[in-house]
Amino acid sequence: MAAADNGGRLAGRIALITGASRGIGRAVALRFAREGADVILVARTQGALEELDDEIRGIGRHAILVPADLTDYGAIDRVGAAVLERWGRLDVLVGNAGALGVLGPIGHTDPAVWEQVFTINVTANWRLIRSFDPLLRASDAGRAIFVTTGVSGGRAYWGVYAASKAALEAMARTYAEEVAKTAVRVNLINPGGTRTRMRAEAYPGEDPMTLKTPDDIAGLFVDMAEPAWTANGEVVTA
């Protein structure tokens, strides 16, 4: 594997990525590292984070590993405090972690499932904004990127997932308007059909080889993380 270029497109940038241990988050973490970013990787599974760290070390970079559950809001605040103490800023926030819940008639959704999906897809991202907004504003070009979906407009049997992503989009656009006169830019990515575990859960009969891979879309995250990216409050489709 080729060594990372320390003069890459994200050289010197500090980036935090949630859901970093697999799928899109993992691909973005590797691509950011190759582009020269210092990456802070948040995921629930420590073993998977350590495997990712080994791969990042293999390309001549290093990562800060944060094995944490995003439903532990205190952990989010502690990470924010640690980033403040070490760097005094955050250049890129990637809110990638998400939960699908259970597909089915919206009226049949178990209340515990509804609460869990909104906790991860909406509230955890709000807590990230709450903790890292001052650090993004301290950057010369803070970038916040959240992952959404094409079903956010509503689709039969996707009730809780669709509703949670619609709420995420509204929250991100609200935040984008609030920072419009600063150097921070806030946007969303709709990855479309991508070869991930969540996609396989939603479409168990689909041939995954017909889908693009997380690596195929990681470059778009780099584009949106760069200081040169000026769009704000948009949903960008991969």
C-alpha positions as CSV (number, residue, x, y, z in Angstrom):
1,M,0.0,0.0,0.0
2,A,1.4,3.4,-0.9
3,A,2.5,5.7,1.8
4,A,0.3,8.8,2.6
5,D,1.2,12.1,1.1
6,N,1.7,14.5,4.0
7,G,1.1,17.3,1.6
8,G,-2.3,15.9,0.7
9,R,-5.6,17.9,0.3
10,L,-6.3,17.7,4.1
11,A,-2.8,18.2,5.3
12,G,-2.8,19.6,8.8
13,R,-6.6,19.3,9.2
14,I,-8.1,17.7,12.3
15,A,-11.1,15.6,11.6
16,L,-13.5,13.7,13.8
17,I,-15.5,10.8,12.2
18,T,-18.3,8.9,13.9
19,G,-19.2,5.3,13.0
20,A,-15.6,5.0,11.8
21,S,-15.1,1.3,12.3
22,R,-16.9,0.0,9.2
23,G,-18.6,0.9,6.0
24,I,-18.6,4.6,4.9
25,G,-17.0,5.8,8.1
26,R,-14.1,3.5,7.7
27,A,-13.5,4.4,4.1
28,V,-13.7,8.1,4.9
29,A,-11.2,7.7,7.8
30,L,-8.7,6.0,5.6
31,R,-9.1,8.5,2.8
32,F,-8.8,11.4,5.2
33,A,-5.6,9.9,6.6
34,R,-4.1,9.4,3.2
35,E,-4.9,13.0,2.4
36,G,-2.8,14.1,5.5
37,A,-5.5,14.7,8.1
38,D,-5.1,13.9,11.8
39,V,-8.2,11.7,12.4
40,I,-10.2,11.1,15.6
41,L,-12.2,8.0,15.1
42,V,-15.3,7.2,17.1
43,A,-17.1,3.9,17.1
44,R,-18.5,1.4,19.6
45,T,-16.2,-1.6,18.7
46,Q,-12.7,-1.2,20.0
47,G,-11.4,-4.2,18.1
48,A,-12.5,-2.8,14.8
49,L,-11.0,0.6,15.6
50,E,-7.7,-1.1,16.4
51,E,-7.7,-2.9,13.1
52,L,-8.4,0.4,11.3
53,D,-5.6,2.0,13.3
54,D,-3.2,-0.7,12.1
55,E,-4.2,0.1,8.5
56,I,-3.7,3.8,9.0
57,R,-0.3,3.2,10.6
58,G,0.5,1.1,7.6
59,I,0.2,4.2,5.3
60,G,2.4,6.3,7.6
61,R,-0.3,8.1,9.5
62,H,-1.8,7.8,13.0
63,A,-5.2,8.1,14.6
64,I,-6.8,8.9,17.9
65,L,-9.2,6.1,18.8
66,V,-12.4,6.8,20.8
67,P,-14.3,3.6,21.6
68,A,-17.6,5.1,22.7
69,D,-21.4,4.8,22.2
70,L,-22.9,8.0,20.9
71,T,-25.9,7.5,23.2
72,D,-23.5,8.3,26.0
73,Y,-23.7,12.0,25.7
74,G,-21.2,12.6,28.4
75,A,-18.6,10.8,26.3
76,I,-19.3,13.2,23.4
77,D,-18.7,16.2,25.8
78,R,-15.5,14.6,27.1
79,V,-14.1,14.1,23.6
80,G,-14.9,17.8,22.9
81,A,-13.0,18.8,26.0
82,A,-10.1,16.6,25.0
83,V,-10.0,18.1,21.5
84,L,-10.1,21.6,22.9
85,E,-7.2,20.9,25.3
86,R,-5.0,19.3,22.7
87,W,-5.7,21.3,19.5
88,G,-8.0,24.2,20.4
89,R,-10.0,23.6,17.2
90,L,-11.7,21.1,15.0
91,D,-11.5,21.5,11.2
92,V,-13.9,18.7,10.1
93,L,-16.8,16.9,11.8
94,V,-18.3,13.9,10.0
95,G,-21.5,12.7,11.6
96,N,-21.7,9.3,9.9
97,A,-23.0,6.9,12.6
98,G,-26.6,5.9,12.0
99,A,-29.2,3.3,12.8
100,L,-31.8,1.8,10.5
101,G,-34.3,0.5,13.0
102,V,-36.9,-1.9,11.7
103,L,-38.7,-1.5,8.4
104,G,-42.5,-1.9,8.5
105,P,-45.8,0.1,8.9
106,I,-45.1,3.2,10.9
107,G,-47.9,2.5,13.3
108,H,-46.4,-0.8,14.2
109,T,-43.0,0.6,15.1
110,D,-41.9,-0.4,18.6
111,P,-41.5,2.7,20.8
112,A,-38.1,1.5,21.9
113,V,-36.9,1.2,18.3
114,W,-38.3,4.6,17.5
115,E,-36.4,6.2,20.4
116,Q,-33.2,4.4,19.6
117,V,-33.1,5.5,16.0
118,F,-33.9,9.1,16.9
119,T,-31.3,9.0,19.6
120,I,-28.5,7.9,17.2
121,N,-29.6,9.7,14.0
122,V,-30.7,13.0,15.5
123,T,-30.0,13.6,19.1
124,A,-26.4,12.3,19.0
125,N,-25.6,14.6,16.1
126,W,-27.2,17.5,17.9
127,R,-24.9,16.7,20.9
128,L,-21.9,16.7,18.5
129,I,-22.9,20.1,17.2
130,R,-23.4,21.3,20.8
131,S,-20.0,20.1,21.8
132,F,-18.0,20.9,18.7
133,D,-19.5,24.1,17.4
134,P,-17.0,26.3,19.3
135,L,-14.2,24.2,18.0
136,L,-15.4,24.4,14.4
137,R,-15.7,28.2,14.7
138,A,-12.1,28.3,16.0
139,S,-11.0,26.7,12.7
140,D,-10.1,28.8,9.7
141,A,-12.5,26.7,7.7
142,G,-14.7,24.5,9.9
143,R,-16.6,21.9,8.0
144,A,-19.5,19.8,9.3
145,I,-20.8,16.9,7.1
146,F,-23.7,14.7,8.0
147,V,-24.9,11.6,6.3
148,T,-28.5,11.4,5.1
149,T,-30.6,9.4,2.7
150,G,-32.9,9.6,-0.3
151,V,-35.9,8.4,1.8
152,S,-35.9,11.4,4.0
153,G,-38.8,12.8,2.1
154,G,-40.9,9.8,3.2
155,R,-41.3,6.3,1.9
156,A,-43.7,3.6,2.9
157,Y,-42.4,1.2,5.6
158,W,-39.3,3.3,6.2
159,G,-41.1,5.4,8.8
160,V,-38.6,5.8,11.7
161,Y,-35.5,5.9,9.5
162,A,-37.1,8.4,7.1
163,A,-38.4,10.6,9.8
164,S,-35.1,10.7,11.7
165,K,-33.1,11.6,8.6
166,A,-35.7,14.3,7.8
167,A,-35.1,15.7,11.2
168,L,-31.3,15.5,10.8
169,E,-31.6,17.4,7.5
170,A,-33.7,20.1,9.1
171,M,-31.3,20.4,12.0
172,A,-28.2,20.6,9.8
173,R,-29.8,23.2,7.6
174,T,-30.7,25.2,10.7
175,Y,-27.2,25.0,11.9
176,A,-25.9,26.0,8.4
177,E,-28.0,29.2,8.5
178,E,-26.7,30.0,12.0
179,V,-23.1,29.8,10.9
180,A,-23.6,31.4,7.4
181,K,-21.6,34.5,8.4
182,T,-18.7,32.5,9.8
183,A,-16.0,30.4,8.2
184,V,-18.0,27.2,9.1
185,R,-19.9,25.3,6.4
186,V,-22.5,22.7,7.1
187,N,-23.7,20.2,4.5
188,L,-25.2,16.7,4.1
189,I,-24.2,13.8,1.9
190,N,-26.7,11.3,0.4
191,P,-24.5,8.4,-0.5
192,G,-27.2,6.6,-2.5
193,G,-27.0,2.8,-2.9
194,T,-23.7,1.8,-1.3
195,R,-22.3,-1.6,-0.3
196,T,-22.7,-1.4,3.5
197,R,-24.1,-3.6,6.3
198,M,-27.1,-1.2,6.7
199,R,-27.9,-1.5,3.0
200,A,-27.8,-5.3,3.2
201,E,-30.2,-5.2,6.2
202,A,-32.7,-3.0,4.3
203,Y,-32.4,-4.9,1.0
204,P,-31.5,-8.5,1.9
205,G,-32.2,-9.8,-1.6
206,E,-30.0,-7.3,-3.4
207,D,-26.8,-8.2,-5.1
208,P,-24.2,-6.1,-3.3
209,M,-21.8,-6.3,-6.3
210,T,-24.2,-4.0,-8.2
211,L,-23.6,-1.2,-5.7
212,K,-20.8,1.3,-5.4
213,T,-18.4,0.8,-2.5
214,P,-17.7,3.1,0.4
215,D,-14.3,3.8,-1.2
216,D,-16.1,5.1,-4.3
217,I,-17.7,7.9,-2.4
218,A,-15.0,8.8,0.1
219,G,-13.5,11.3,-2.3
220,L,-16.7,13.4,-2.1
221,F,-16.2,13.7,1.7
222,V,-12.7,15.0,1.0
223,D,-14.1,17.6,-1.4
224,M,-16.6,18.8,1.2
225,A,-14.0,18.8,4.0
226,E,-11.6,21.1,2.1
227,P,-11.4,24.8,3.0
228,A,-12.1,25.5,-0.7
229,W,-15.7,24.0,-0.4
230,T,-18.1,27.0,-0.1
231,A,-21.6,25.5,-0.4
232,N,-23.6,25.6,2.8
233,G,-26.8,23.9,3.9
234,E,-27.0,21.6,0.9
235,V,-27.7,17.9,0.4
236,V,-25.0,16.6,-2.0
237,T,-25.8,13.2,-3.7
238,A,-22.9,10.9,-4.4
